Amino acid sequence: MTVEYSPEAVSTASRFLGDDPVGLRAALDAADALADDPDPEASVRWGATPWRRLRAGRYRILYVVEGELITVHRVDRVTAR
């Protein structure tokens, strides 16, 4: 499978480069690992949509699987509770 990042995903992820490069790198590594396992245990379907949500540390990754293509649409930081 192939993982690609939408322009919106690149934009949302780039906001965190300055203050959390290590955490962001771990999140992007988790997104890249979707190529080997598009439905990891840490992911869930996002509502009644074809989107999936993956939690990776402090980050949430929203993505869609279409055949052999995984498109990451957003990378956001999750607020602490």
DODREN-783121 format. One record per atom (N, C-alpha, C): residue number from 0; x, y, z. Coordinates in steps of 0.001 Angstrom, whole numbers, plus 500000, padded with zeros to 6 digits. Example, Ala and Ser with C-alpha at 12.3 -4.5 7.8 and 13.67 -1.06 7.14 Angstrom:
# residues 2
@nr=0	xx=513190	yy=494310	zz=507800
@nr=0	xx=512300	yy=495500	zz=507800
@nr=0	xx=513200	yy=496700	zz=507800
@nr=1	xx=512850	yy=497750	zz=507080
@nr=1	xx=513670	yy=498940	zz=507140
@nr=1	xx=512900	yy=500030	zz=507870
END
This chain:
# residues 81
@nr=0	xx=500839	yy=498820	zz=500000
@nr=0	xx=500000	yy=500000	zz=500000
@nr=0	xx=500884	yy=501243	zz=500000
@nr=1	xx=500290	yy=502331	zz=499555
@nr=1	xx=501000	yy=503600	zz=499483
@nr=1	xx=500329	yy=504617	zz=500400
@nr=2	xx=501129	yy=505382	zz=501134
@nr=2	xx=500615	yy=506457	zz=501985
@nr=2	xx=500979	yy=507782	zz=501330
@nr=3	xx=499985	yy=508638	zz=501154
@nr=3	xx=500256	yy=509985	zz=500647
@nr=3	xx=499619	yy=510995	zz=501593
@nr=4	xx=500174	yy=512181	zz=501587
@nr=4	xx=499712	yy=513261	zz=502463
@nr=4	xx=499057	yy=514337	zz=501617
@nr=5	xx=497827	yy=514701	zz=501971
@nr=5	xx=497153	yy=515786	zz=501258
@nr=5	xx=497825	yy=517111	zz=501612
@nr=6	xx=497608	yy=518149	zz=500793
@nr=6	xx=498157	yy=519465	zz=501145
@nr=6	xx=497689	yy=519931	zz=502525
@nr=7	xx=496441	yy=519618	zz=502881
@nr=7	xx=495931	yy=520006	zz=504199
@nr=7	xx=496701	yy=519288	zz=505309
@nr=8	xx=497038	yy=518015	zz=505102
@nr=8	xx=497803	yy=517272	zz=506115
@nr=8	xx=499186	yy=517877	zz=506298
@nr=9	xx=499823	yy=518250	zz=505212
@nr=9	xx=501145	yy=518878	zz=505297
@nr=9	xx=501038	yy=520193	zz=506058
@nr=10	xx=499996	yy=520963	zz=505758
@nr=10	xx=499799	yy=522248	zz=506425
@nr=10	xx=499518	yy=522073	zz=507915
@nr=11	xx=498634	yy=521138	zz=508265
@nr=11	xx=498295	yy=520968	zz=509679
@nr=11	xx=499479	yy=520406	zz=510454
@nr=12	xx=500239	yy=519504	zz=509866
@nr=12	xx=501393	yy=518923	zz=510565
@nr=12	xx=502512	yy=519943	zz=510745
@nr=13	xx=502702	yy=520799	zz=509764
@nr=13	xx=503832	yy=521740	zz=509821
@nr=13	xx=503714	yy=522730	zz=510976
@nr=14	xx=502514	yy=522914	zz=511505
@nr=14	xx=502337	yy=523826	zz=512643
@nr=14	xx=503111	yy=523370	zz=513877
@nr=15	xx=503421	yy=522082	zz=513962
@nr=15	xx=504028	yy=521533	zz=515176
@nr=15	xx=505531	yy=521293	zz=515052
@nr=16	xx=506106	yy=521607	zz=513909
@nr=16	xx=507540	yy=521374	zz=513705
@nr=16	xx=508401	yy=522132	zz=514701
@nr=17	xx=508054	yy=523377	zz=514991
@nr=17	xx=508884	yy=524210	zz=515842
@nr=17	xx=508894	yy=523822	zz=517300
@nr=18	xx=507743	yy=523376	zz=517823
@nr=18	xx=507692	yy=523135	zz=519269
@nr=18	xx=507666	yy=521660	zz=519660
@nr=19	xx=507493	yy=520743	zz=518719
@nr=19	xx=507468	yy=519323	zz=519078
@nr=19	xx=507953	yy=518455	zz=517922
@nr=20	xx=509178	yy=518659	zz=517460
@nr=20	xx=509642	yy=517880	zz=516304
@nr=20	xx=509731	yy=516378	zz=516584
@nr=21	xx=510065	yy=515987	zz=517809
@nr=21	xx=510193	yy=514559	zz=518138
@nr=21	xx=508812	yy=513894	zz=518136
@nr=22	xx=507835	yy=514528	zz=518774
@nr=22	xx=506483	yy=513980	zz=518808
@nr=22	xx=505854	yy=513924	zz=517423
@nr=23	xx=506084	yy=514973	zz=516635
@nr=23	xx=505546	yy=515001	zz=515278
@nr=23	xx=506186	yy=513911	zz=514436
@nr=24	xx=507486	yy=513704	zz=514577
@nr=24	xx=508169	yy=512647	zz=513817
@nr=24	xx=507579	yy=511285	zz=514163
@nr=25	xx=507297	yy=511048	zz=515444
@nr=25	xx=506689	yy=509777	zz=515857
@nr=25	xx=505305	yy=509614	zz=515235
@nr=26	xx=504536	yy=510705	zz=515183
@nr=26	xx=503203	yy=510650	zz=514579
@nr=26	xx=503300	yy=510358	zz=513083
@nr=27	xx=504235	yy=510997	zz=512407
@nr=27	xx=504393	yy=510759	zz=510971
@nr=27	xx=504914	yy=509353	zz=510697
@nr=28	xx=505752	yy=508835	zz=511586
@nr=28	xx=506196	yy=507438	zz=511458
@nr=28	xx=505008	yy=506488	zz=511587
@nr=29	xx=504094	yy=506808	zz=512520
@nr=29	xx=502887	yy=505981	zz=512688
@nr=29	xx=502017	yy=506053	zz=511434
@nr=30	xx=501915	yy=507239	zz=510835
@nr=30	xx=501138	yy=507381	zz=509600
@nr=30	xx=501790	yy=506586	zz=508469
@nr=31	xx=503111	yy=506651	zz=508359
@nr=31	xx=503809	yy=505895	zz=507319
@nr=31	xx=503646	yy=504392	zz=507513
@nr=32	xx=503542	yy=503948	zz=508762
@nr=32	xx=503376	yy=502520	zz=509062
@nr=32	xx=502014	yy=501998	zz=508610
@nr=33	xx=501086	yy=502894	zz=508299
@nr=33	xx=499788	yy=502460	zz=507794
@nr=33	xx=499925	yy=501686	zz=506488
@nr=34	xx=501017	yy=501889	zz=505767
@nr=34	xx=501249	yy=501151	zz=504524
@nr=34	xx=501310	yy=499648	zz=504786
@nr=35	xx=501819	yy=499267	zz=505950
@nr=35	xx=501911	yy=497850	zz=506310
@nr=35	xx=500664	yy=497335	zz=507015
@nr=36	xx=499973	yy=498216	zz=507733
@nr=36	xx=498768	yy=497830	zz=508477
@nr=36	xx=497804	yy=499017	zz=508489
@nr=37	xx=496885	yy=499092	zz=507513
@nr=37	xx=495987	yy=500246	zz=507426
@nr=37	xx=494920	yy=500304	zz=508518
@nr=38	xx=494820	yy=499261	zz=509312
@nr=38	xx=493812	yy=499211	zz=510369
@nr=38	xx=494460	yy=498780	zz=511689
@nr=39	xx=495424	yy=499574	zz=512196
@nr=39	xx=496080	yy=499173	zz=513444
@nr=39	xx=495112	yy=499240	zz=514619
@nr=40	xx=495479	yy=498599	zz=515687
@nr=40	xx=494631	yy=498533	zz=516877
@nr=40	xx=494277	yy=499923	zz=517422
@nr=41	xx=495171	yy=500885	zz=517266
@nr=41	xx=494955	yy=502232	zz=517806
@nr=41	xx=494062	yy=503095	zz=516919
@nr=42	xx=493546	yy=502552	zz=515821
@nr=42	xx=492693	yy=503349	zz=514941
@nr=42	xx=491228	yy=502945	zz=515078
@nr=43	xx=490359	yy=503889	zz=514797
@nr=43	xx=488910	yy=503643	zz=514839
@nr=43	xx=488265	yy=504363	zz=513665
@nr=44	xx=487111	yy=503865	zz=513281
@nr=44	xx=486332	yy=504540	zz=512241
@nr=44	xx=485845	yy=505861	zz=512821
@nr=45	xx=485850	yy=506914	zz=512008
@nr=45	xx=485463	yy=508251	zz=512460
@nr=45	xx=484030	yy=508510	zz=512042
@nr=46	xx=483096	yy=508224	zz=512948
@nr=46	xx=481668	yy=508423	zz=512672
@nr=46	xx=481180	yy=507481	zz=511585
@nr=47	xx=480230	yy=507972	zz=510788
@nr=47	xx=479643	yy=507169	zz=509712
@nr=47	xx=480298	yy=507499	zz=508374
@nr=48	xx=481562	yy=507858	zz=508413
@nr=48	xx=482301	yy=508237	zz=507211
@nr=48	xx=483312	yy=507143	zz=506867
@nr=49	xx=483931	yy=507222	zz=505705
@nr=49	xx=484998	yy=506262	zz=505391
@nr=49	xx=486323	yy=506621	zz=506064
@nr=50	xx=486347	yy=507723	zz=506787
@nr=50	xx=487567	yy=508190	zz=507445
@nr=50	xx=487883	yy=507321	zz=508654
@nr=51	xx=489177	yy=507240	zz=508970
@nr=51	xx=489638	yy=506561	zz=510164
@nr=51	xx=490470	yy=507536	zz=510975
@nr=52	xx=490515	yy=507324	zz=512274
@nr=52	xx=491290	yy=508175	zz=513186
@nr=52	xx=492306	yy=507304	zz=513897
@nr=53	xx=493552	yy=507751	zz=513857
@nr=53	xx=494636	yy=507049	zz=514521
@nr=53	xx=495230	yy=507969	zz=515566
@nr=54	xx=495307	yy=507502	zz=516791
@nr=54	xx=495982	yy=508260	zz=517855
@nr=54	xx=497422	yy=507787	zz=517911
@nr=55	xx=498339	yy=508759	zz=517873
@nr=55	xx=499768	yy=508459	zz=517938
@nr=55	xx=500389	yy=509464	zz=518896
@nr=56	xx=500561	yy=509058	zz=520140
@nr=56	xx=501079	yy=509976	zz=521153
@nr=56	xx=500122	yy=511130	zz=521359
@nr=57	xx=500623	yy=512343	zz=521229
@nr=57	xx=499798	yy=513543	zz=521407
@nr=57	xx=499052	yy=513942	zz=520139
@nr=58	xx=499093	yy=513113	zz=519102
@nr=58	xx=498555	yy=513492	zz=517799
@nr=58	xx=497415	yy=512585	zz=517359
@nr=59	xx=496563	yy=513184	zz=516533
@nr=59	xx=495461	yy=512459	zz=515900
@nr=59	xx=495666	yy=512578	zz=514399
@nr=60	xx=495606	yy=511449	zz=513715
@nr=60	xx=495799	yy=511398	zz=512276
@nr=60	xx=494485	yy=510949	zz=511656
@nr=61	xx=493947	yy=511748	zz=510745
@nr=61	xx=492726	yy=511382	zz=510039
@nr=61	xx=493114	yy=510934	zz=508635
@nr=62	xx=492628	yy=509752	zz=508254
@nr=62	xx=493019	yy=509202	zz=506956
@nr=62	xx=491893	yy=508381	zz=506346
@nr=63	xx=492027	yy=508113	zz=505047
@nr=63	xx=491065	yy=507314	zz=504301
@nr=63	xx=491833	yy=506233	zz=503543
@nr=64	xx=491289	yy=505032	zz=503554
@nr=64	xx=491867	yy=503927	zz=502785
@nr=64	xx=490983	yy=503702	zz=501570
@nr=65	xx=491593	yy=503790	zz=500383
@nr=65	xx=490878	yy=503546	zz=499130
@nr=65	xx=491713	yy=502586	zz=498292
@nr=66	xx=491327	yy=501322	zz=498321
@nr=66	xx=492094	yy=500316	zz=497587
@nr=66	xx=493497	yy=500197	zz=498164
@nr=67	xx=494490	yy=500441	zz=497337
@nr=67	xx=495889	yy=500358	zz=497755
@nr=67	xx=496468	yy=501712	zz=498157
@nr=68	xx=495617	yy=502738	zz=498251
@nr=68	xx=496069	yy=504091	zz=498588
@nr=68	xx=495512	yy=504531	zz=499936
@nr=69	xx=496384	yy=505024	zz=500789
@nr=69	xx=495984	yy=505616	zz=502072
@nr=69	xx=496309	yy=507098	zz=501974
@nr=70	xx=495277	yy=507929	zz=502149
@nr=70	xx=495484	yy=509368	zz=502095
@nr=70	xx=495314	yy=509948	zz=503485
@nr=71	xx=496378	yy=510560	zz=503997
@nr=71	xx=496330	yy=511247	zz=505282
@nr=71	xx=495811	yy=512652	zz=505000
@nr=72	xx=494721	yy=513035	zz=505692
@nr=72	xx=494089	yy=514324	zz=505446
@nr=72	xx=494401	yy=515369	zz=506508
@nr=73	xx=494648	yy=514940	zz=507744
@nr=73	xx=494958	yy=515897	zz=508816
@nr=73	xx=495880	yy=515258	zz=509837
@nr=74	xx=496718	yy=516082	zz=510426
@nr=74	xx=497545	yy=515691	zz=511574
@nr=74	xx=497360	yy=516801	zz=512595
@nr=75	xx=496689	yy=516489	zz=513685
@nr=75	xx=496380	yy=517489	zz=514707
@nr=75	xx=496888	yy=517022	zz=516061
@nr=76	xx=497184	yy=517981	zz=516891
@nr=76	xx=497581	yy=517656	zz=518271
@nr=76	xx=496322	yy=517542	zz=519113
@nr=77	xx=496305	yy=516562	zz=519978
@nr=77	xx=495171	yy=516332	zz=520867
@nr=77	xx=495421	yy=517109	zz=522157
@nr=78	xx=494408	yy=517795	zz=522627
@nr=78	xx=494552	yy=518542	zz=523874
@nr=78	xx=494540	yy=517569	zz=525057
@nr=79	xx=495311	yy=517889	zz=526044
@nr=79	xx=495376	yy=517047	zz=527246
@nr=79	xx=494093	yy=517205	zz=528048
@nr=80	xx=493682	yy=516129	zz=528676
@nr=80	xx=492461	yy=516167	zz=529496
@nr=80	xx=492821	yy=516237	zz=530945
END
